[in-house]
Amino acid sequence: MKSTLLAIALTANIVLGFAAVAAASTGNKEDVGPGYNVEMSRMIPLRDGVDLEAWIFKPSGLKSKAPTVLCLTQYEIDGMTRGRYFTQRGYVYAQVYVRGRGRSGGVKSENLGLQVGRDGYDVVEWIAAQPWSDGRVVMYGASYFGMTQWRTAAQVPPHLAGIAPYVPIYPGWDVPNTNGIPQSWSAVIMGDISGRSHNTEFVDSDYWQQKMLEQYAHYRPFSELDDAIGIAQDDWWMTDGRGQKLSFMKMWLDHVGDESFNLAAEPKPEDFARMTFPVLTATGYFDDDQPGSLRYYRRHVSYASPSAAKKHFLIIGPWDHLGTHHPSKEIESLAIPEAAVLDMDKLRADWYDWVLGRGPQPALLKDRVTYFMMGADEWRYADTLEAASSGVLQFFLEGTPEDVFHSGYLKATAAGAEPPTILVSDPHELPELDVAKYAANENLLSQFRAYQKQAITFHSEPLAHETEIAGHMRLNLLVQSDAPDFDLWAEVLMVLPDGSAVKLGEDIRRARFRNSYFKNELLKPDQVVEIPFEFYWIARRIPAGARLRVTIAPLNSPNYQKNYNTGGRIGYERREDARTANIKIFHDEERKSCLTLPLAAPSTKPASH
């Protein structure tokens, strides 16, 4: 899944990022077709004197005041399509560009901090004061402009009536790092939003893949990636606590593991406690921003009042990042059932109608959590995300794995006395170059990573009974290493009786951040520690006769910053600094390593609200 992040990001931008129409002169009103009018490049004043550019779409012949759907974005998304859709539903649609994009004033470096929320507050209140507004504003958007909804919501504008964040990014939590491991694709995103308008070179995936492979093959420090791929940093400079100016990527790289920096702008408990408006969150089992989506969800329902928490609805299904916005019939070669290929625009608009008293509750949202049980191909319901799970099923690692054909075992009980399995992490190796032609086509049905010489694999016996899971699978490894740090990758597949396989999840971990992304703890040579993997939330029926496969390998990929296993400064080390890590994975009676599956609870009856 994460190995395809670049392709997903590129595809998403092609769909979400094409410019709609070149802007006319400021404030120019044009009739662009039957049913609605658009006011192009209307400038919205903010409290600090900066103006933001807005395109405002209104139903033709609007006789009475109407509610507004607001999208606060950094991308040149297809405003005409969205404007047409929402005006046909009786809404005004406002597409507003954040600082430093389009004709908006200000600088882009402020758009991941608290400032974007303050700007959102001002925009909501400006809209509510317009003669065509009925004073109610709901927010729209996915990914970055899912995040702008939460940042705006944290400011609690009086006229904000609801938000619908789909796959919202969570800066400092799921971007630009994964569990403390910097992501290469973050540089690609910086390339897309360099300057004020759409960067067409961004859609050349071959270029980005080539640059990332060059960086990987030549052992260049990760800190040089943004320079190597030619990103213009002129408007992405940030000033650190010492007054030093750094590029966006170097600033984040210098603060990996720094909680005060990474989460400085996240909504605080008191912010969630003040929110009383309804929320609709959507994410997918294969969405790389699922961790952020669920962190927003969990923090909101934890800190909001009970009555406000009950107004937060979550839908999660078999979608990737782009697919949650526009579901398709196939994701990475995996067929998606028709029942899960939803019209998400209609669901969102129906939800707006409901929370604004303009229509009934959407039929699909029968309870506060709606999730899709893959394999059963049906929607299930729960009152909370945790209520979808009931009990666990554990498998303990055992044996001496040599390769996928002579694997270790996943057993119902822990092994007795047996030696640990040795995994070797050598940063000098470049395994991803050997499999590049396969990795380019990696998908949810791929099995080739279990065949890599660096990997170890464990299999269960065929399952005697059909098993449904719902929740986060977990893999806990008891390890010891002669190096102070290293990275590991793990995946879980279900292998069907015919030999085909389907990925259930994958995860990556850095040893120094094993207990927390915000706790840097290097290993001591004689120290046995637990490395916990937590896979993305998923609901899946596993048929009787299927086996489970766990594959574990050193993480050594162009998609992430290379760990040279020294415990040194992240992102600045070179090949000559590298050391080989010999990693012992224990699986004996006293030091158990195990895979834990969350068993699905019975679906709730539809709730009444």
Secondary structure, DSSP 4 states (H G I P E B T S, - for coil): -GGGHHHHHHHHHHHHHS--S---STTEEEE-STTEEEEEEEEEE-TTS-EEEEEEEEETT--S-EEEEEEEESS---HHHHHHHHHHTT-EEEEEE-TTSTT--S-GGGTTSTHHHHHHHHHHHHHHTSTTEEEEEEE--BTHHHHHHHHHHHT--TTEEEE--BS---BTTTBSEETTEEBTHHHHHHHHTSSSS--GGGG-HHHHHHHHHHHHHTT--GGGHHHHTT---TT-EEE-TTS-EEEHHHHHHHTTT-HHHHTTTSPPHHHHHH--S-EEEEEEEE-TTHHHHHHHHHHHHHHS-HHHHTTEEEEEEEEEHHHHHS--SEETTEE--GGG---HHHHHHHHHHHHTTSSPPPTT--SSEEEEEBTTTEEEEESSSGGGEEEEEEEEEES---BTTB-EEEESS---S-PPEEEEE-TT--HHHHTHHHHTT--TT--GGGGSTT-EEEEEPPPSS-EEEEE--EEEEEEEESSS--EEEEEEEEEPTTS-EEEEEEEEEEGGGSS-TT---PPPTT--EEEEEEPPPEEEEEPTT-EEEEEEEE---TTBPPP-SS---TTT--GGG---EEEEEE-SSSS--EEEEEEEPPPPPPPP-
